[in-house]
């Protein structure tokens, strides 16, 4: 079962969402790194993930100060998992490692108190008490961010250090070179004894800490989970995400869905606003038609992105959404050539199709085809697309095709069209372009209606390609010839 390749996750904007998460701890980063779509049998766990995000969003709106302090504690955390592993394995920890355990345990106590202040009452975020570990590594009770092998641990160690200090004072006062050398040799004996006693102390401390390692490991997981869920809540709020409804059947309902990467790109380039996508999909084949520049590819990628986000335990970026849990997500698009190891675009599409057909025969999933068969001649391409849409319409998976071919929709399939330039006054638009020829493409994009409209299966693809060619200044004779050919065909 597949949920897109790494390249495709970048292509649809999933990696952009992950990269936008403001994760502060090494444990939260591991949560992100190991993210996987929830399996159908884990529906309750997926729903729980949505509930956790919802709880955090509501909590953050009233507790900004506490969350700021929580973030401050997160930023102090170092990755101590290797130290814990050594301790569990029976190793004697050195002073640096004992310091790491002490500091982490102190931070755990701070975070535990902050979570209690938030009154979240969420088991996944309820840290275990590590105060016993702190007291073990802080026998003086000063709660300072330091550690050394304190004399409070051993009377023998205290006695050795006192004798060593006494000799060091004598060395400082002694003027005779020979006597100073004898004192230094005597001091060296106490240094060896001190190191041995310190090792014995550290060994005993390591053995005592080993009993708390299960608690420490549990806290590591809970801190990572808390950090990750807060990040998911923040990005949901940033882009207006909502809690999705998990559909009980193979239907997708998306209201005003967006793609954050495209939204930010449009904003960065000052090219207007992203047109939200609304669509209803069910099992079988659904067709989206429209000419180039109509936003069909962005539509497909936005749907794929939100489906993958939902399946992975994120809020979706839409005003409302109901999506199913699927057993695979496939996308055949124009990135195929770059990942096909030398095959032509068409060859890569066919290899991908072979894998997908095996999946739809066995499981229920989602497949998106972006201009399938673009790599062959139009005559054959149209027949291929028609055959593939009819084949996939037989199965329970949701199959979505974006195409510019006419005549591939039968009366049993849902059909959407990109409105495009249908309602534009071409004479006015042409005059506007003539005044600013250097901005012709931008002007056309500003007038393009990217909204989807459900139509009857017999509706033909709008001839926006011809209109765009005319607006961009194609030779009049070529334009007339193309129009004649359209009329002959019709």
Residue, then its C-alpha position, 0 to 999 in steps of 0.5 A: x500500500x502506498x501513500x505517494x512517493x517522497x517526490x509526490x509528497x513535495x509536489x502536492x505540498x505535504x512536505x511544505x506543511x511538515x516543514x512549516x511546523x514549529x517543532x521545538x524538541x528533538x522528540x517532536x521532530x522524531x514524531x514528525x519524521x515517523x509520521x504515517x497514515x493511520x490504517x482503517x482499523x485504527x479509526x479510533x486512534x485517528x479520531x483521537x488525534x483530531x480531538x487532541x488538536x481540538x483540545x489544544x486549539x481551545x486551550x491556547x486561546x485562553x492560556x497564552x502566557x502558560x504556553x509561552x513558558x511551555x515553549x521556553x521549557x521545550x527549547x531547553x530540552x536536549x536529546x538524552x535518549x542515548x544516555x538513557x539507553x546506556x543506563x538501561x544497558x547497565x553502563x556507568x554514567x559519567x558526570x555529563x550524562x548524570x547532568x543531562x538526566x538531572x536537567x531533563x528531570x527538572x524540565x519534566x517537573x516544570x512541564x508537568x506543572x504547566x500541563x496541570x495549570x492548563x487543566x487539559x486532563x489528557x492522558x497522552x500529555x500527563x507526564x510522570x513525576x520525576x522529582x525523585x530523580x531530581x532529589x537523587x541528583x541534587x542532594x544539596x537541594x539547591x535545584x541548580x542547573x549543575x552536577x558533580x559528584x557531591x560529597x554528600x554521596x559518600x563520607x569516604x569521598x569527603x574524607x579523601x577530598x579533605x586530605x587532598x585539599x590539605x596537601x594542596x595547601x601544603x604544596x602551595x606554601x612549601x618552598x623546597x623543590x624536593x619537598x614539593x615533589x614529595x607532596x605532589x606524589x602524595x596528592x596523586x595517590x589521593x587523586x586516584x582514590x578520589x577517581x575510584x570513589x567517584x566511579x563507585x558513586x556514579x555506578x550506584x547512582x546509575x543503578x538507582x536511576x535505572x529504576x526510573x528509566x521507564x518513567x523517563x522514556x515515557x516522558x520523552x514520548x509524551x513531550x514529543x507528542x505534546x510538542x507535535x500536537x501543538x505544532x499541528x494545532x498552530x498550523x491549523x489555526x494559521x491556515x484556517x484548518x478544520x477538524x475533518x469528519x471521517x466518512x463511513x463510505x467512499x465519499x469526499x466532500x470538500x468545501x473551500x479547500x486550500x493548499x498552503x504552499x500555493x496560497x503562500x506562493x501566490x501571496x509572495x508573488x503578489x498574484x491575487x488570491x487562491x481560489x478555494x476548491x469545493x467538490x463532491x466525490x464518490x466511488x468510481x470515476x469523476x472527471x474534471x475538464x478545462x483548458x490549460x491555465x485553468x488550475x486543474x492540476x492545483x485542484x487535484x493536488x489540493x484534494x490529494x493534500x487534504x486527503x493525505x493530511x486527514x489520513x495522517x492525523x492533521x486538520x484539513x485546510x478547508x472550511x468543511x470536509x468529510x473524507x474517508x480512510x483509504x488504503x492507498x493514495x496514488x497520483x499520476x502527474x507530470x512529475x512521472x518522467x523525473x522519477x521513471x529512470x529514463x522512461x518516457x512520460x507515457x511509459x512512466x504513466x503506463x508503469x504507474x497505471x499497472x501498479x494502481x490497477x493491482x491496488x484497486x482490485x484489492x483495496x479501496x483507495x484514491x487515485x488522481x490522474x493529472x492529464x493522463x496520456x499526455x505523452x502520446x498523440x491526441x487521437x490515441x490519448x483520448x481513447x486511452x483516457x476513456x478506457x481507463x475512466x470506464x475501467x476504474x468506474x467499476x471499482x469502489x475506489x475514488x478515481x479523479x481524472x483531470x483532462x482536456x479531452x472531450x468525450x471521455x465522460x459517460x452519463x454514469x460519471x460525475x463531471x466538473x468543469x473549471x469555469x475558466x474564461x466562460x463569462x469573460x467579455x473577450x473584447x474588453x479583456x483584449x483591449x486591456x491586454x493591448x494596453x499592457x502587453x508585457x502583463x498579458x499572462x498576469x491579466x488573463x490569470x486575474x480574469x480566469x475563474x478557477x471555480x469548479x462547476x458540476x455539469x452534465x456528462x455531455x458538456x464539452x471542454x471549453x475552448x479556452x486554449x483558443x481564446x487564450x491564444x487569441x488574447x496572447x496575440x496569435x497570428x490572425x490567420x492561424x486563429x481563423x484556421x483553428x476556428x474553422x477546424x473547430x467548426x468542422x469538427x463540431 
